[in-house]
Structures are given as C-alpha cells and as structure tokens.
Amino acid sequence: MYHTWMRYFTPGPVHHRLGLVCLGVGLQHGTLPTVGPRTLDHHVAVVVSAGGGWYRGADGRRTAVTAPALIWLTPGTPHHYGADPDTGWDEAFVDFSGPAAATYTELGYIEPDRPVVPLSDAAPARAAITRIARAARPGNPLLEVETGAAVHELLVALRRARADTNADGDPVLTALARDAFQPLSVAEHAARHGMTPAELRTAVRRAAGCSPKDYLLTVRLGRAKELLAATELPVSAVARRVGYDDPAYFSRLFTRRVGTAPIRFREQQGRSVPGGWSNRVPDPEHPPTIPPRSV
C-alpha cells in the first residue's frame, strides 16, 4: 500500500528569469512503485526521510538508500530507483529548473557525481518542501514566485543537512577566516593544516564552492566593508587591518570586486557607531525591547 500526492506547474518565461522555477512537488509514502529507467531534462531532489530502498545510475551499479538521504536526479542522466518492497519509504520530491541550477552545481550544492547523499536530518528540507506544497493551493497569485523562492531555500537546507557537514561550521573554513588577515600564502595556509595546496583547494572547493584565494578575499573584503562603514579609519589603515600593505593595490582590488571605490562605499554605507558594531548576532525571534520614550 502507498499514498501519493503531487502537483505540477508551468512557470512562464518571466519566472525563469528569477533563476530557479519549481516544476512540481510531491509527497509519497509506503511501498511505492519503482521509478524508471528514465532520463529527465530537469533537476529533481528526492528527499527520503524514513525507510530505505535503492538507486541505479547510468553505470548500472545499485546503491543502497537509507533514510535520511537525498537522491539527485540531474538532466540527461539515466536513473532507476525504488523503495524497499517490504518496508517502503517516506519520500518528498521537488522538480525544478532554471539557469541558477548551473551555479548551484558549480558551488557544490547540487552533486551530479554523487546522486545518493546521506543526510544528518531531513526535517529542514521537508519543511521547505511543505511550503511549496502549501503554495500549490488553487488560485494562489504568488505561486510561481513563492515556489521558486522555496527551491532556493531547499537547496540551502540540503547543503546544510549533508551528513559530511559539521553543524558548527567547517573547521578548515573557520581556520582560514581566523587567519585571513595574516600575510600568508595559500601554501602556508595549507601547511598549517598539514595539507598540500591541492588538498586545501579540494577541501575549500567542497565546503565553500570556491578556491582558497577567493575565500580569503571574501573574508578580507567583508571585514574591510565593516571597517569602512563603522569607523573613520583612513583607507590605508583599513587596508593594513585586512592584510594589505599597499593601499593603492587594496583600493584597486576593492573597486574591481565590489564595483565601487572604498571612499565611495564609505559615503554610501557609513554608519559611525561609537565603540564600533556589536559582534553579538541578534536573535530575530526575540529582538531587544526598545523602552518607550518618556513624555
């Protein structure tokens, strides 16, 4: 016995320009019929939150699927999968497409070469899929935009829920961010971790979707923006604080990557705060109470 609920959508060309569109959503459980063999022209994320089954790709190898797990179905890739015929599984799926899918793949959020991905927790992904299902109500004027936004959210939730992701943050990225302002080469950063430069590149690419050099630059420029916006330090001092001894080089690099010069950024974003900004992240669920003004 099994239960199936699904809806399919046909977003227009203008919605595709948002980057991602949702083409369908489904919630199923039980001893479901096998799917395929087949090949699709779009992406599907299949989230298995209970039970188990199997997956077979283009190479013909059969891979066990044990919940919680994710099955990636990618365009042009033959696939065949199904729930265990005795126990079944609990499955939710989202079909999606759009030009942003290529970028998410480049960043490592979608993994065509790893179609079966163990998850540490399926609940956040299921929550995003539930939002898509609720948006599928008849007459919803926000359907395409609401479901497309939820696909972005789903991809982030799936990336965070990968079983090989540390909930406290990737230790290599944490260390790189800590040491980002020191005058160290990529090879010297790698040596601090007992890695070769190639191993560090692989680790950072897998965790952050970019090279170590780009990751370090992102950290440096983020801090530079904070200093420009929250202090009156000269640009030369800001450059030194974030690891650049040559202020002219820093200004050129900042302008090229940010799109505006440091001085112009300060003019646009400056928020002088006595004592500087707080390092404590506010709790959006419990914002601080502003006392009423005395009359």
Protein Blocks (a to p, Z undefined) as FASTA:
>chain_A
ZZdddddddddfklmmnopacfbdcddedjdddedjdddfbdcddddfedcdddddfkop
acdddddddddddehiacdddddfklopaddddddedjklmmmmmnomacfklmbacdfb
fklmmmmmmmmmmmmpghiaklmmmmmmmmmmmmmmmmmmpmkbcfkbpfklmmmmmmmm
pccdfklmmmmnopafklmmmmmmmmnopafklmmmmmmmmmmmmmmmmmccdfklmmmm
nopablklmmmmmmmmnopafklmmmmmoccdehiaafbdcdfklccddddddZZ
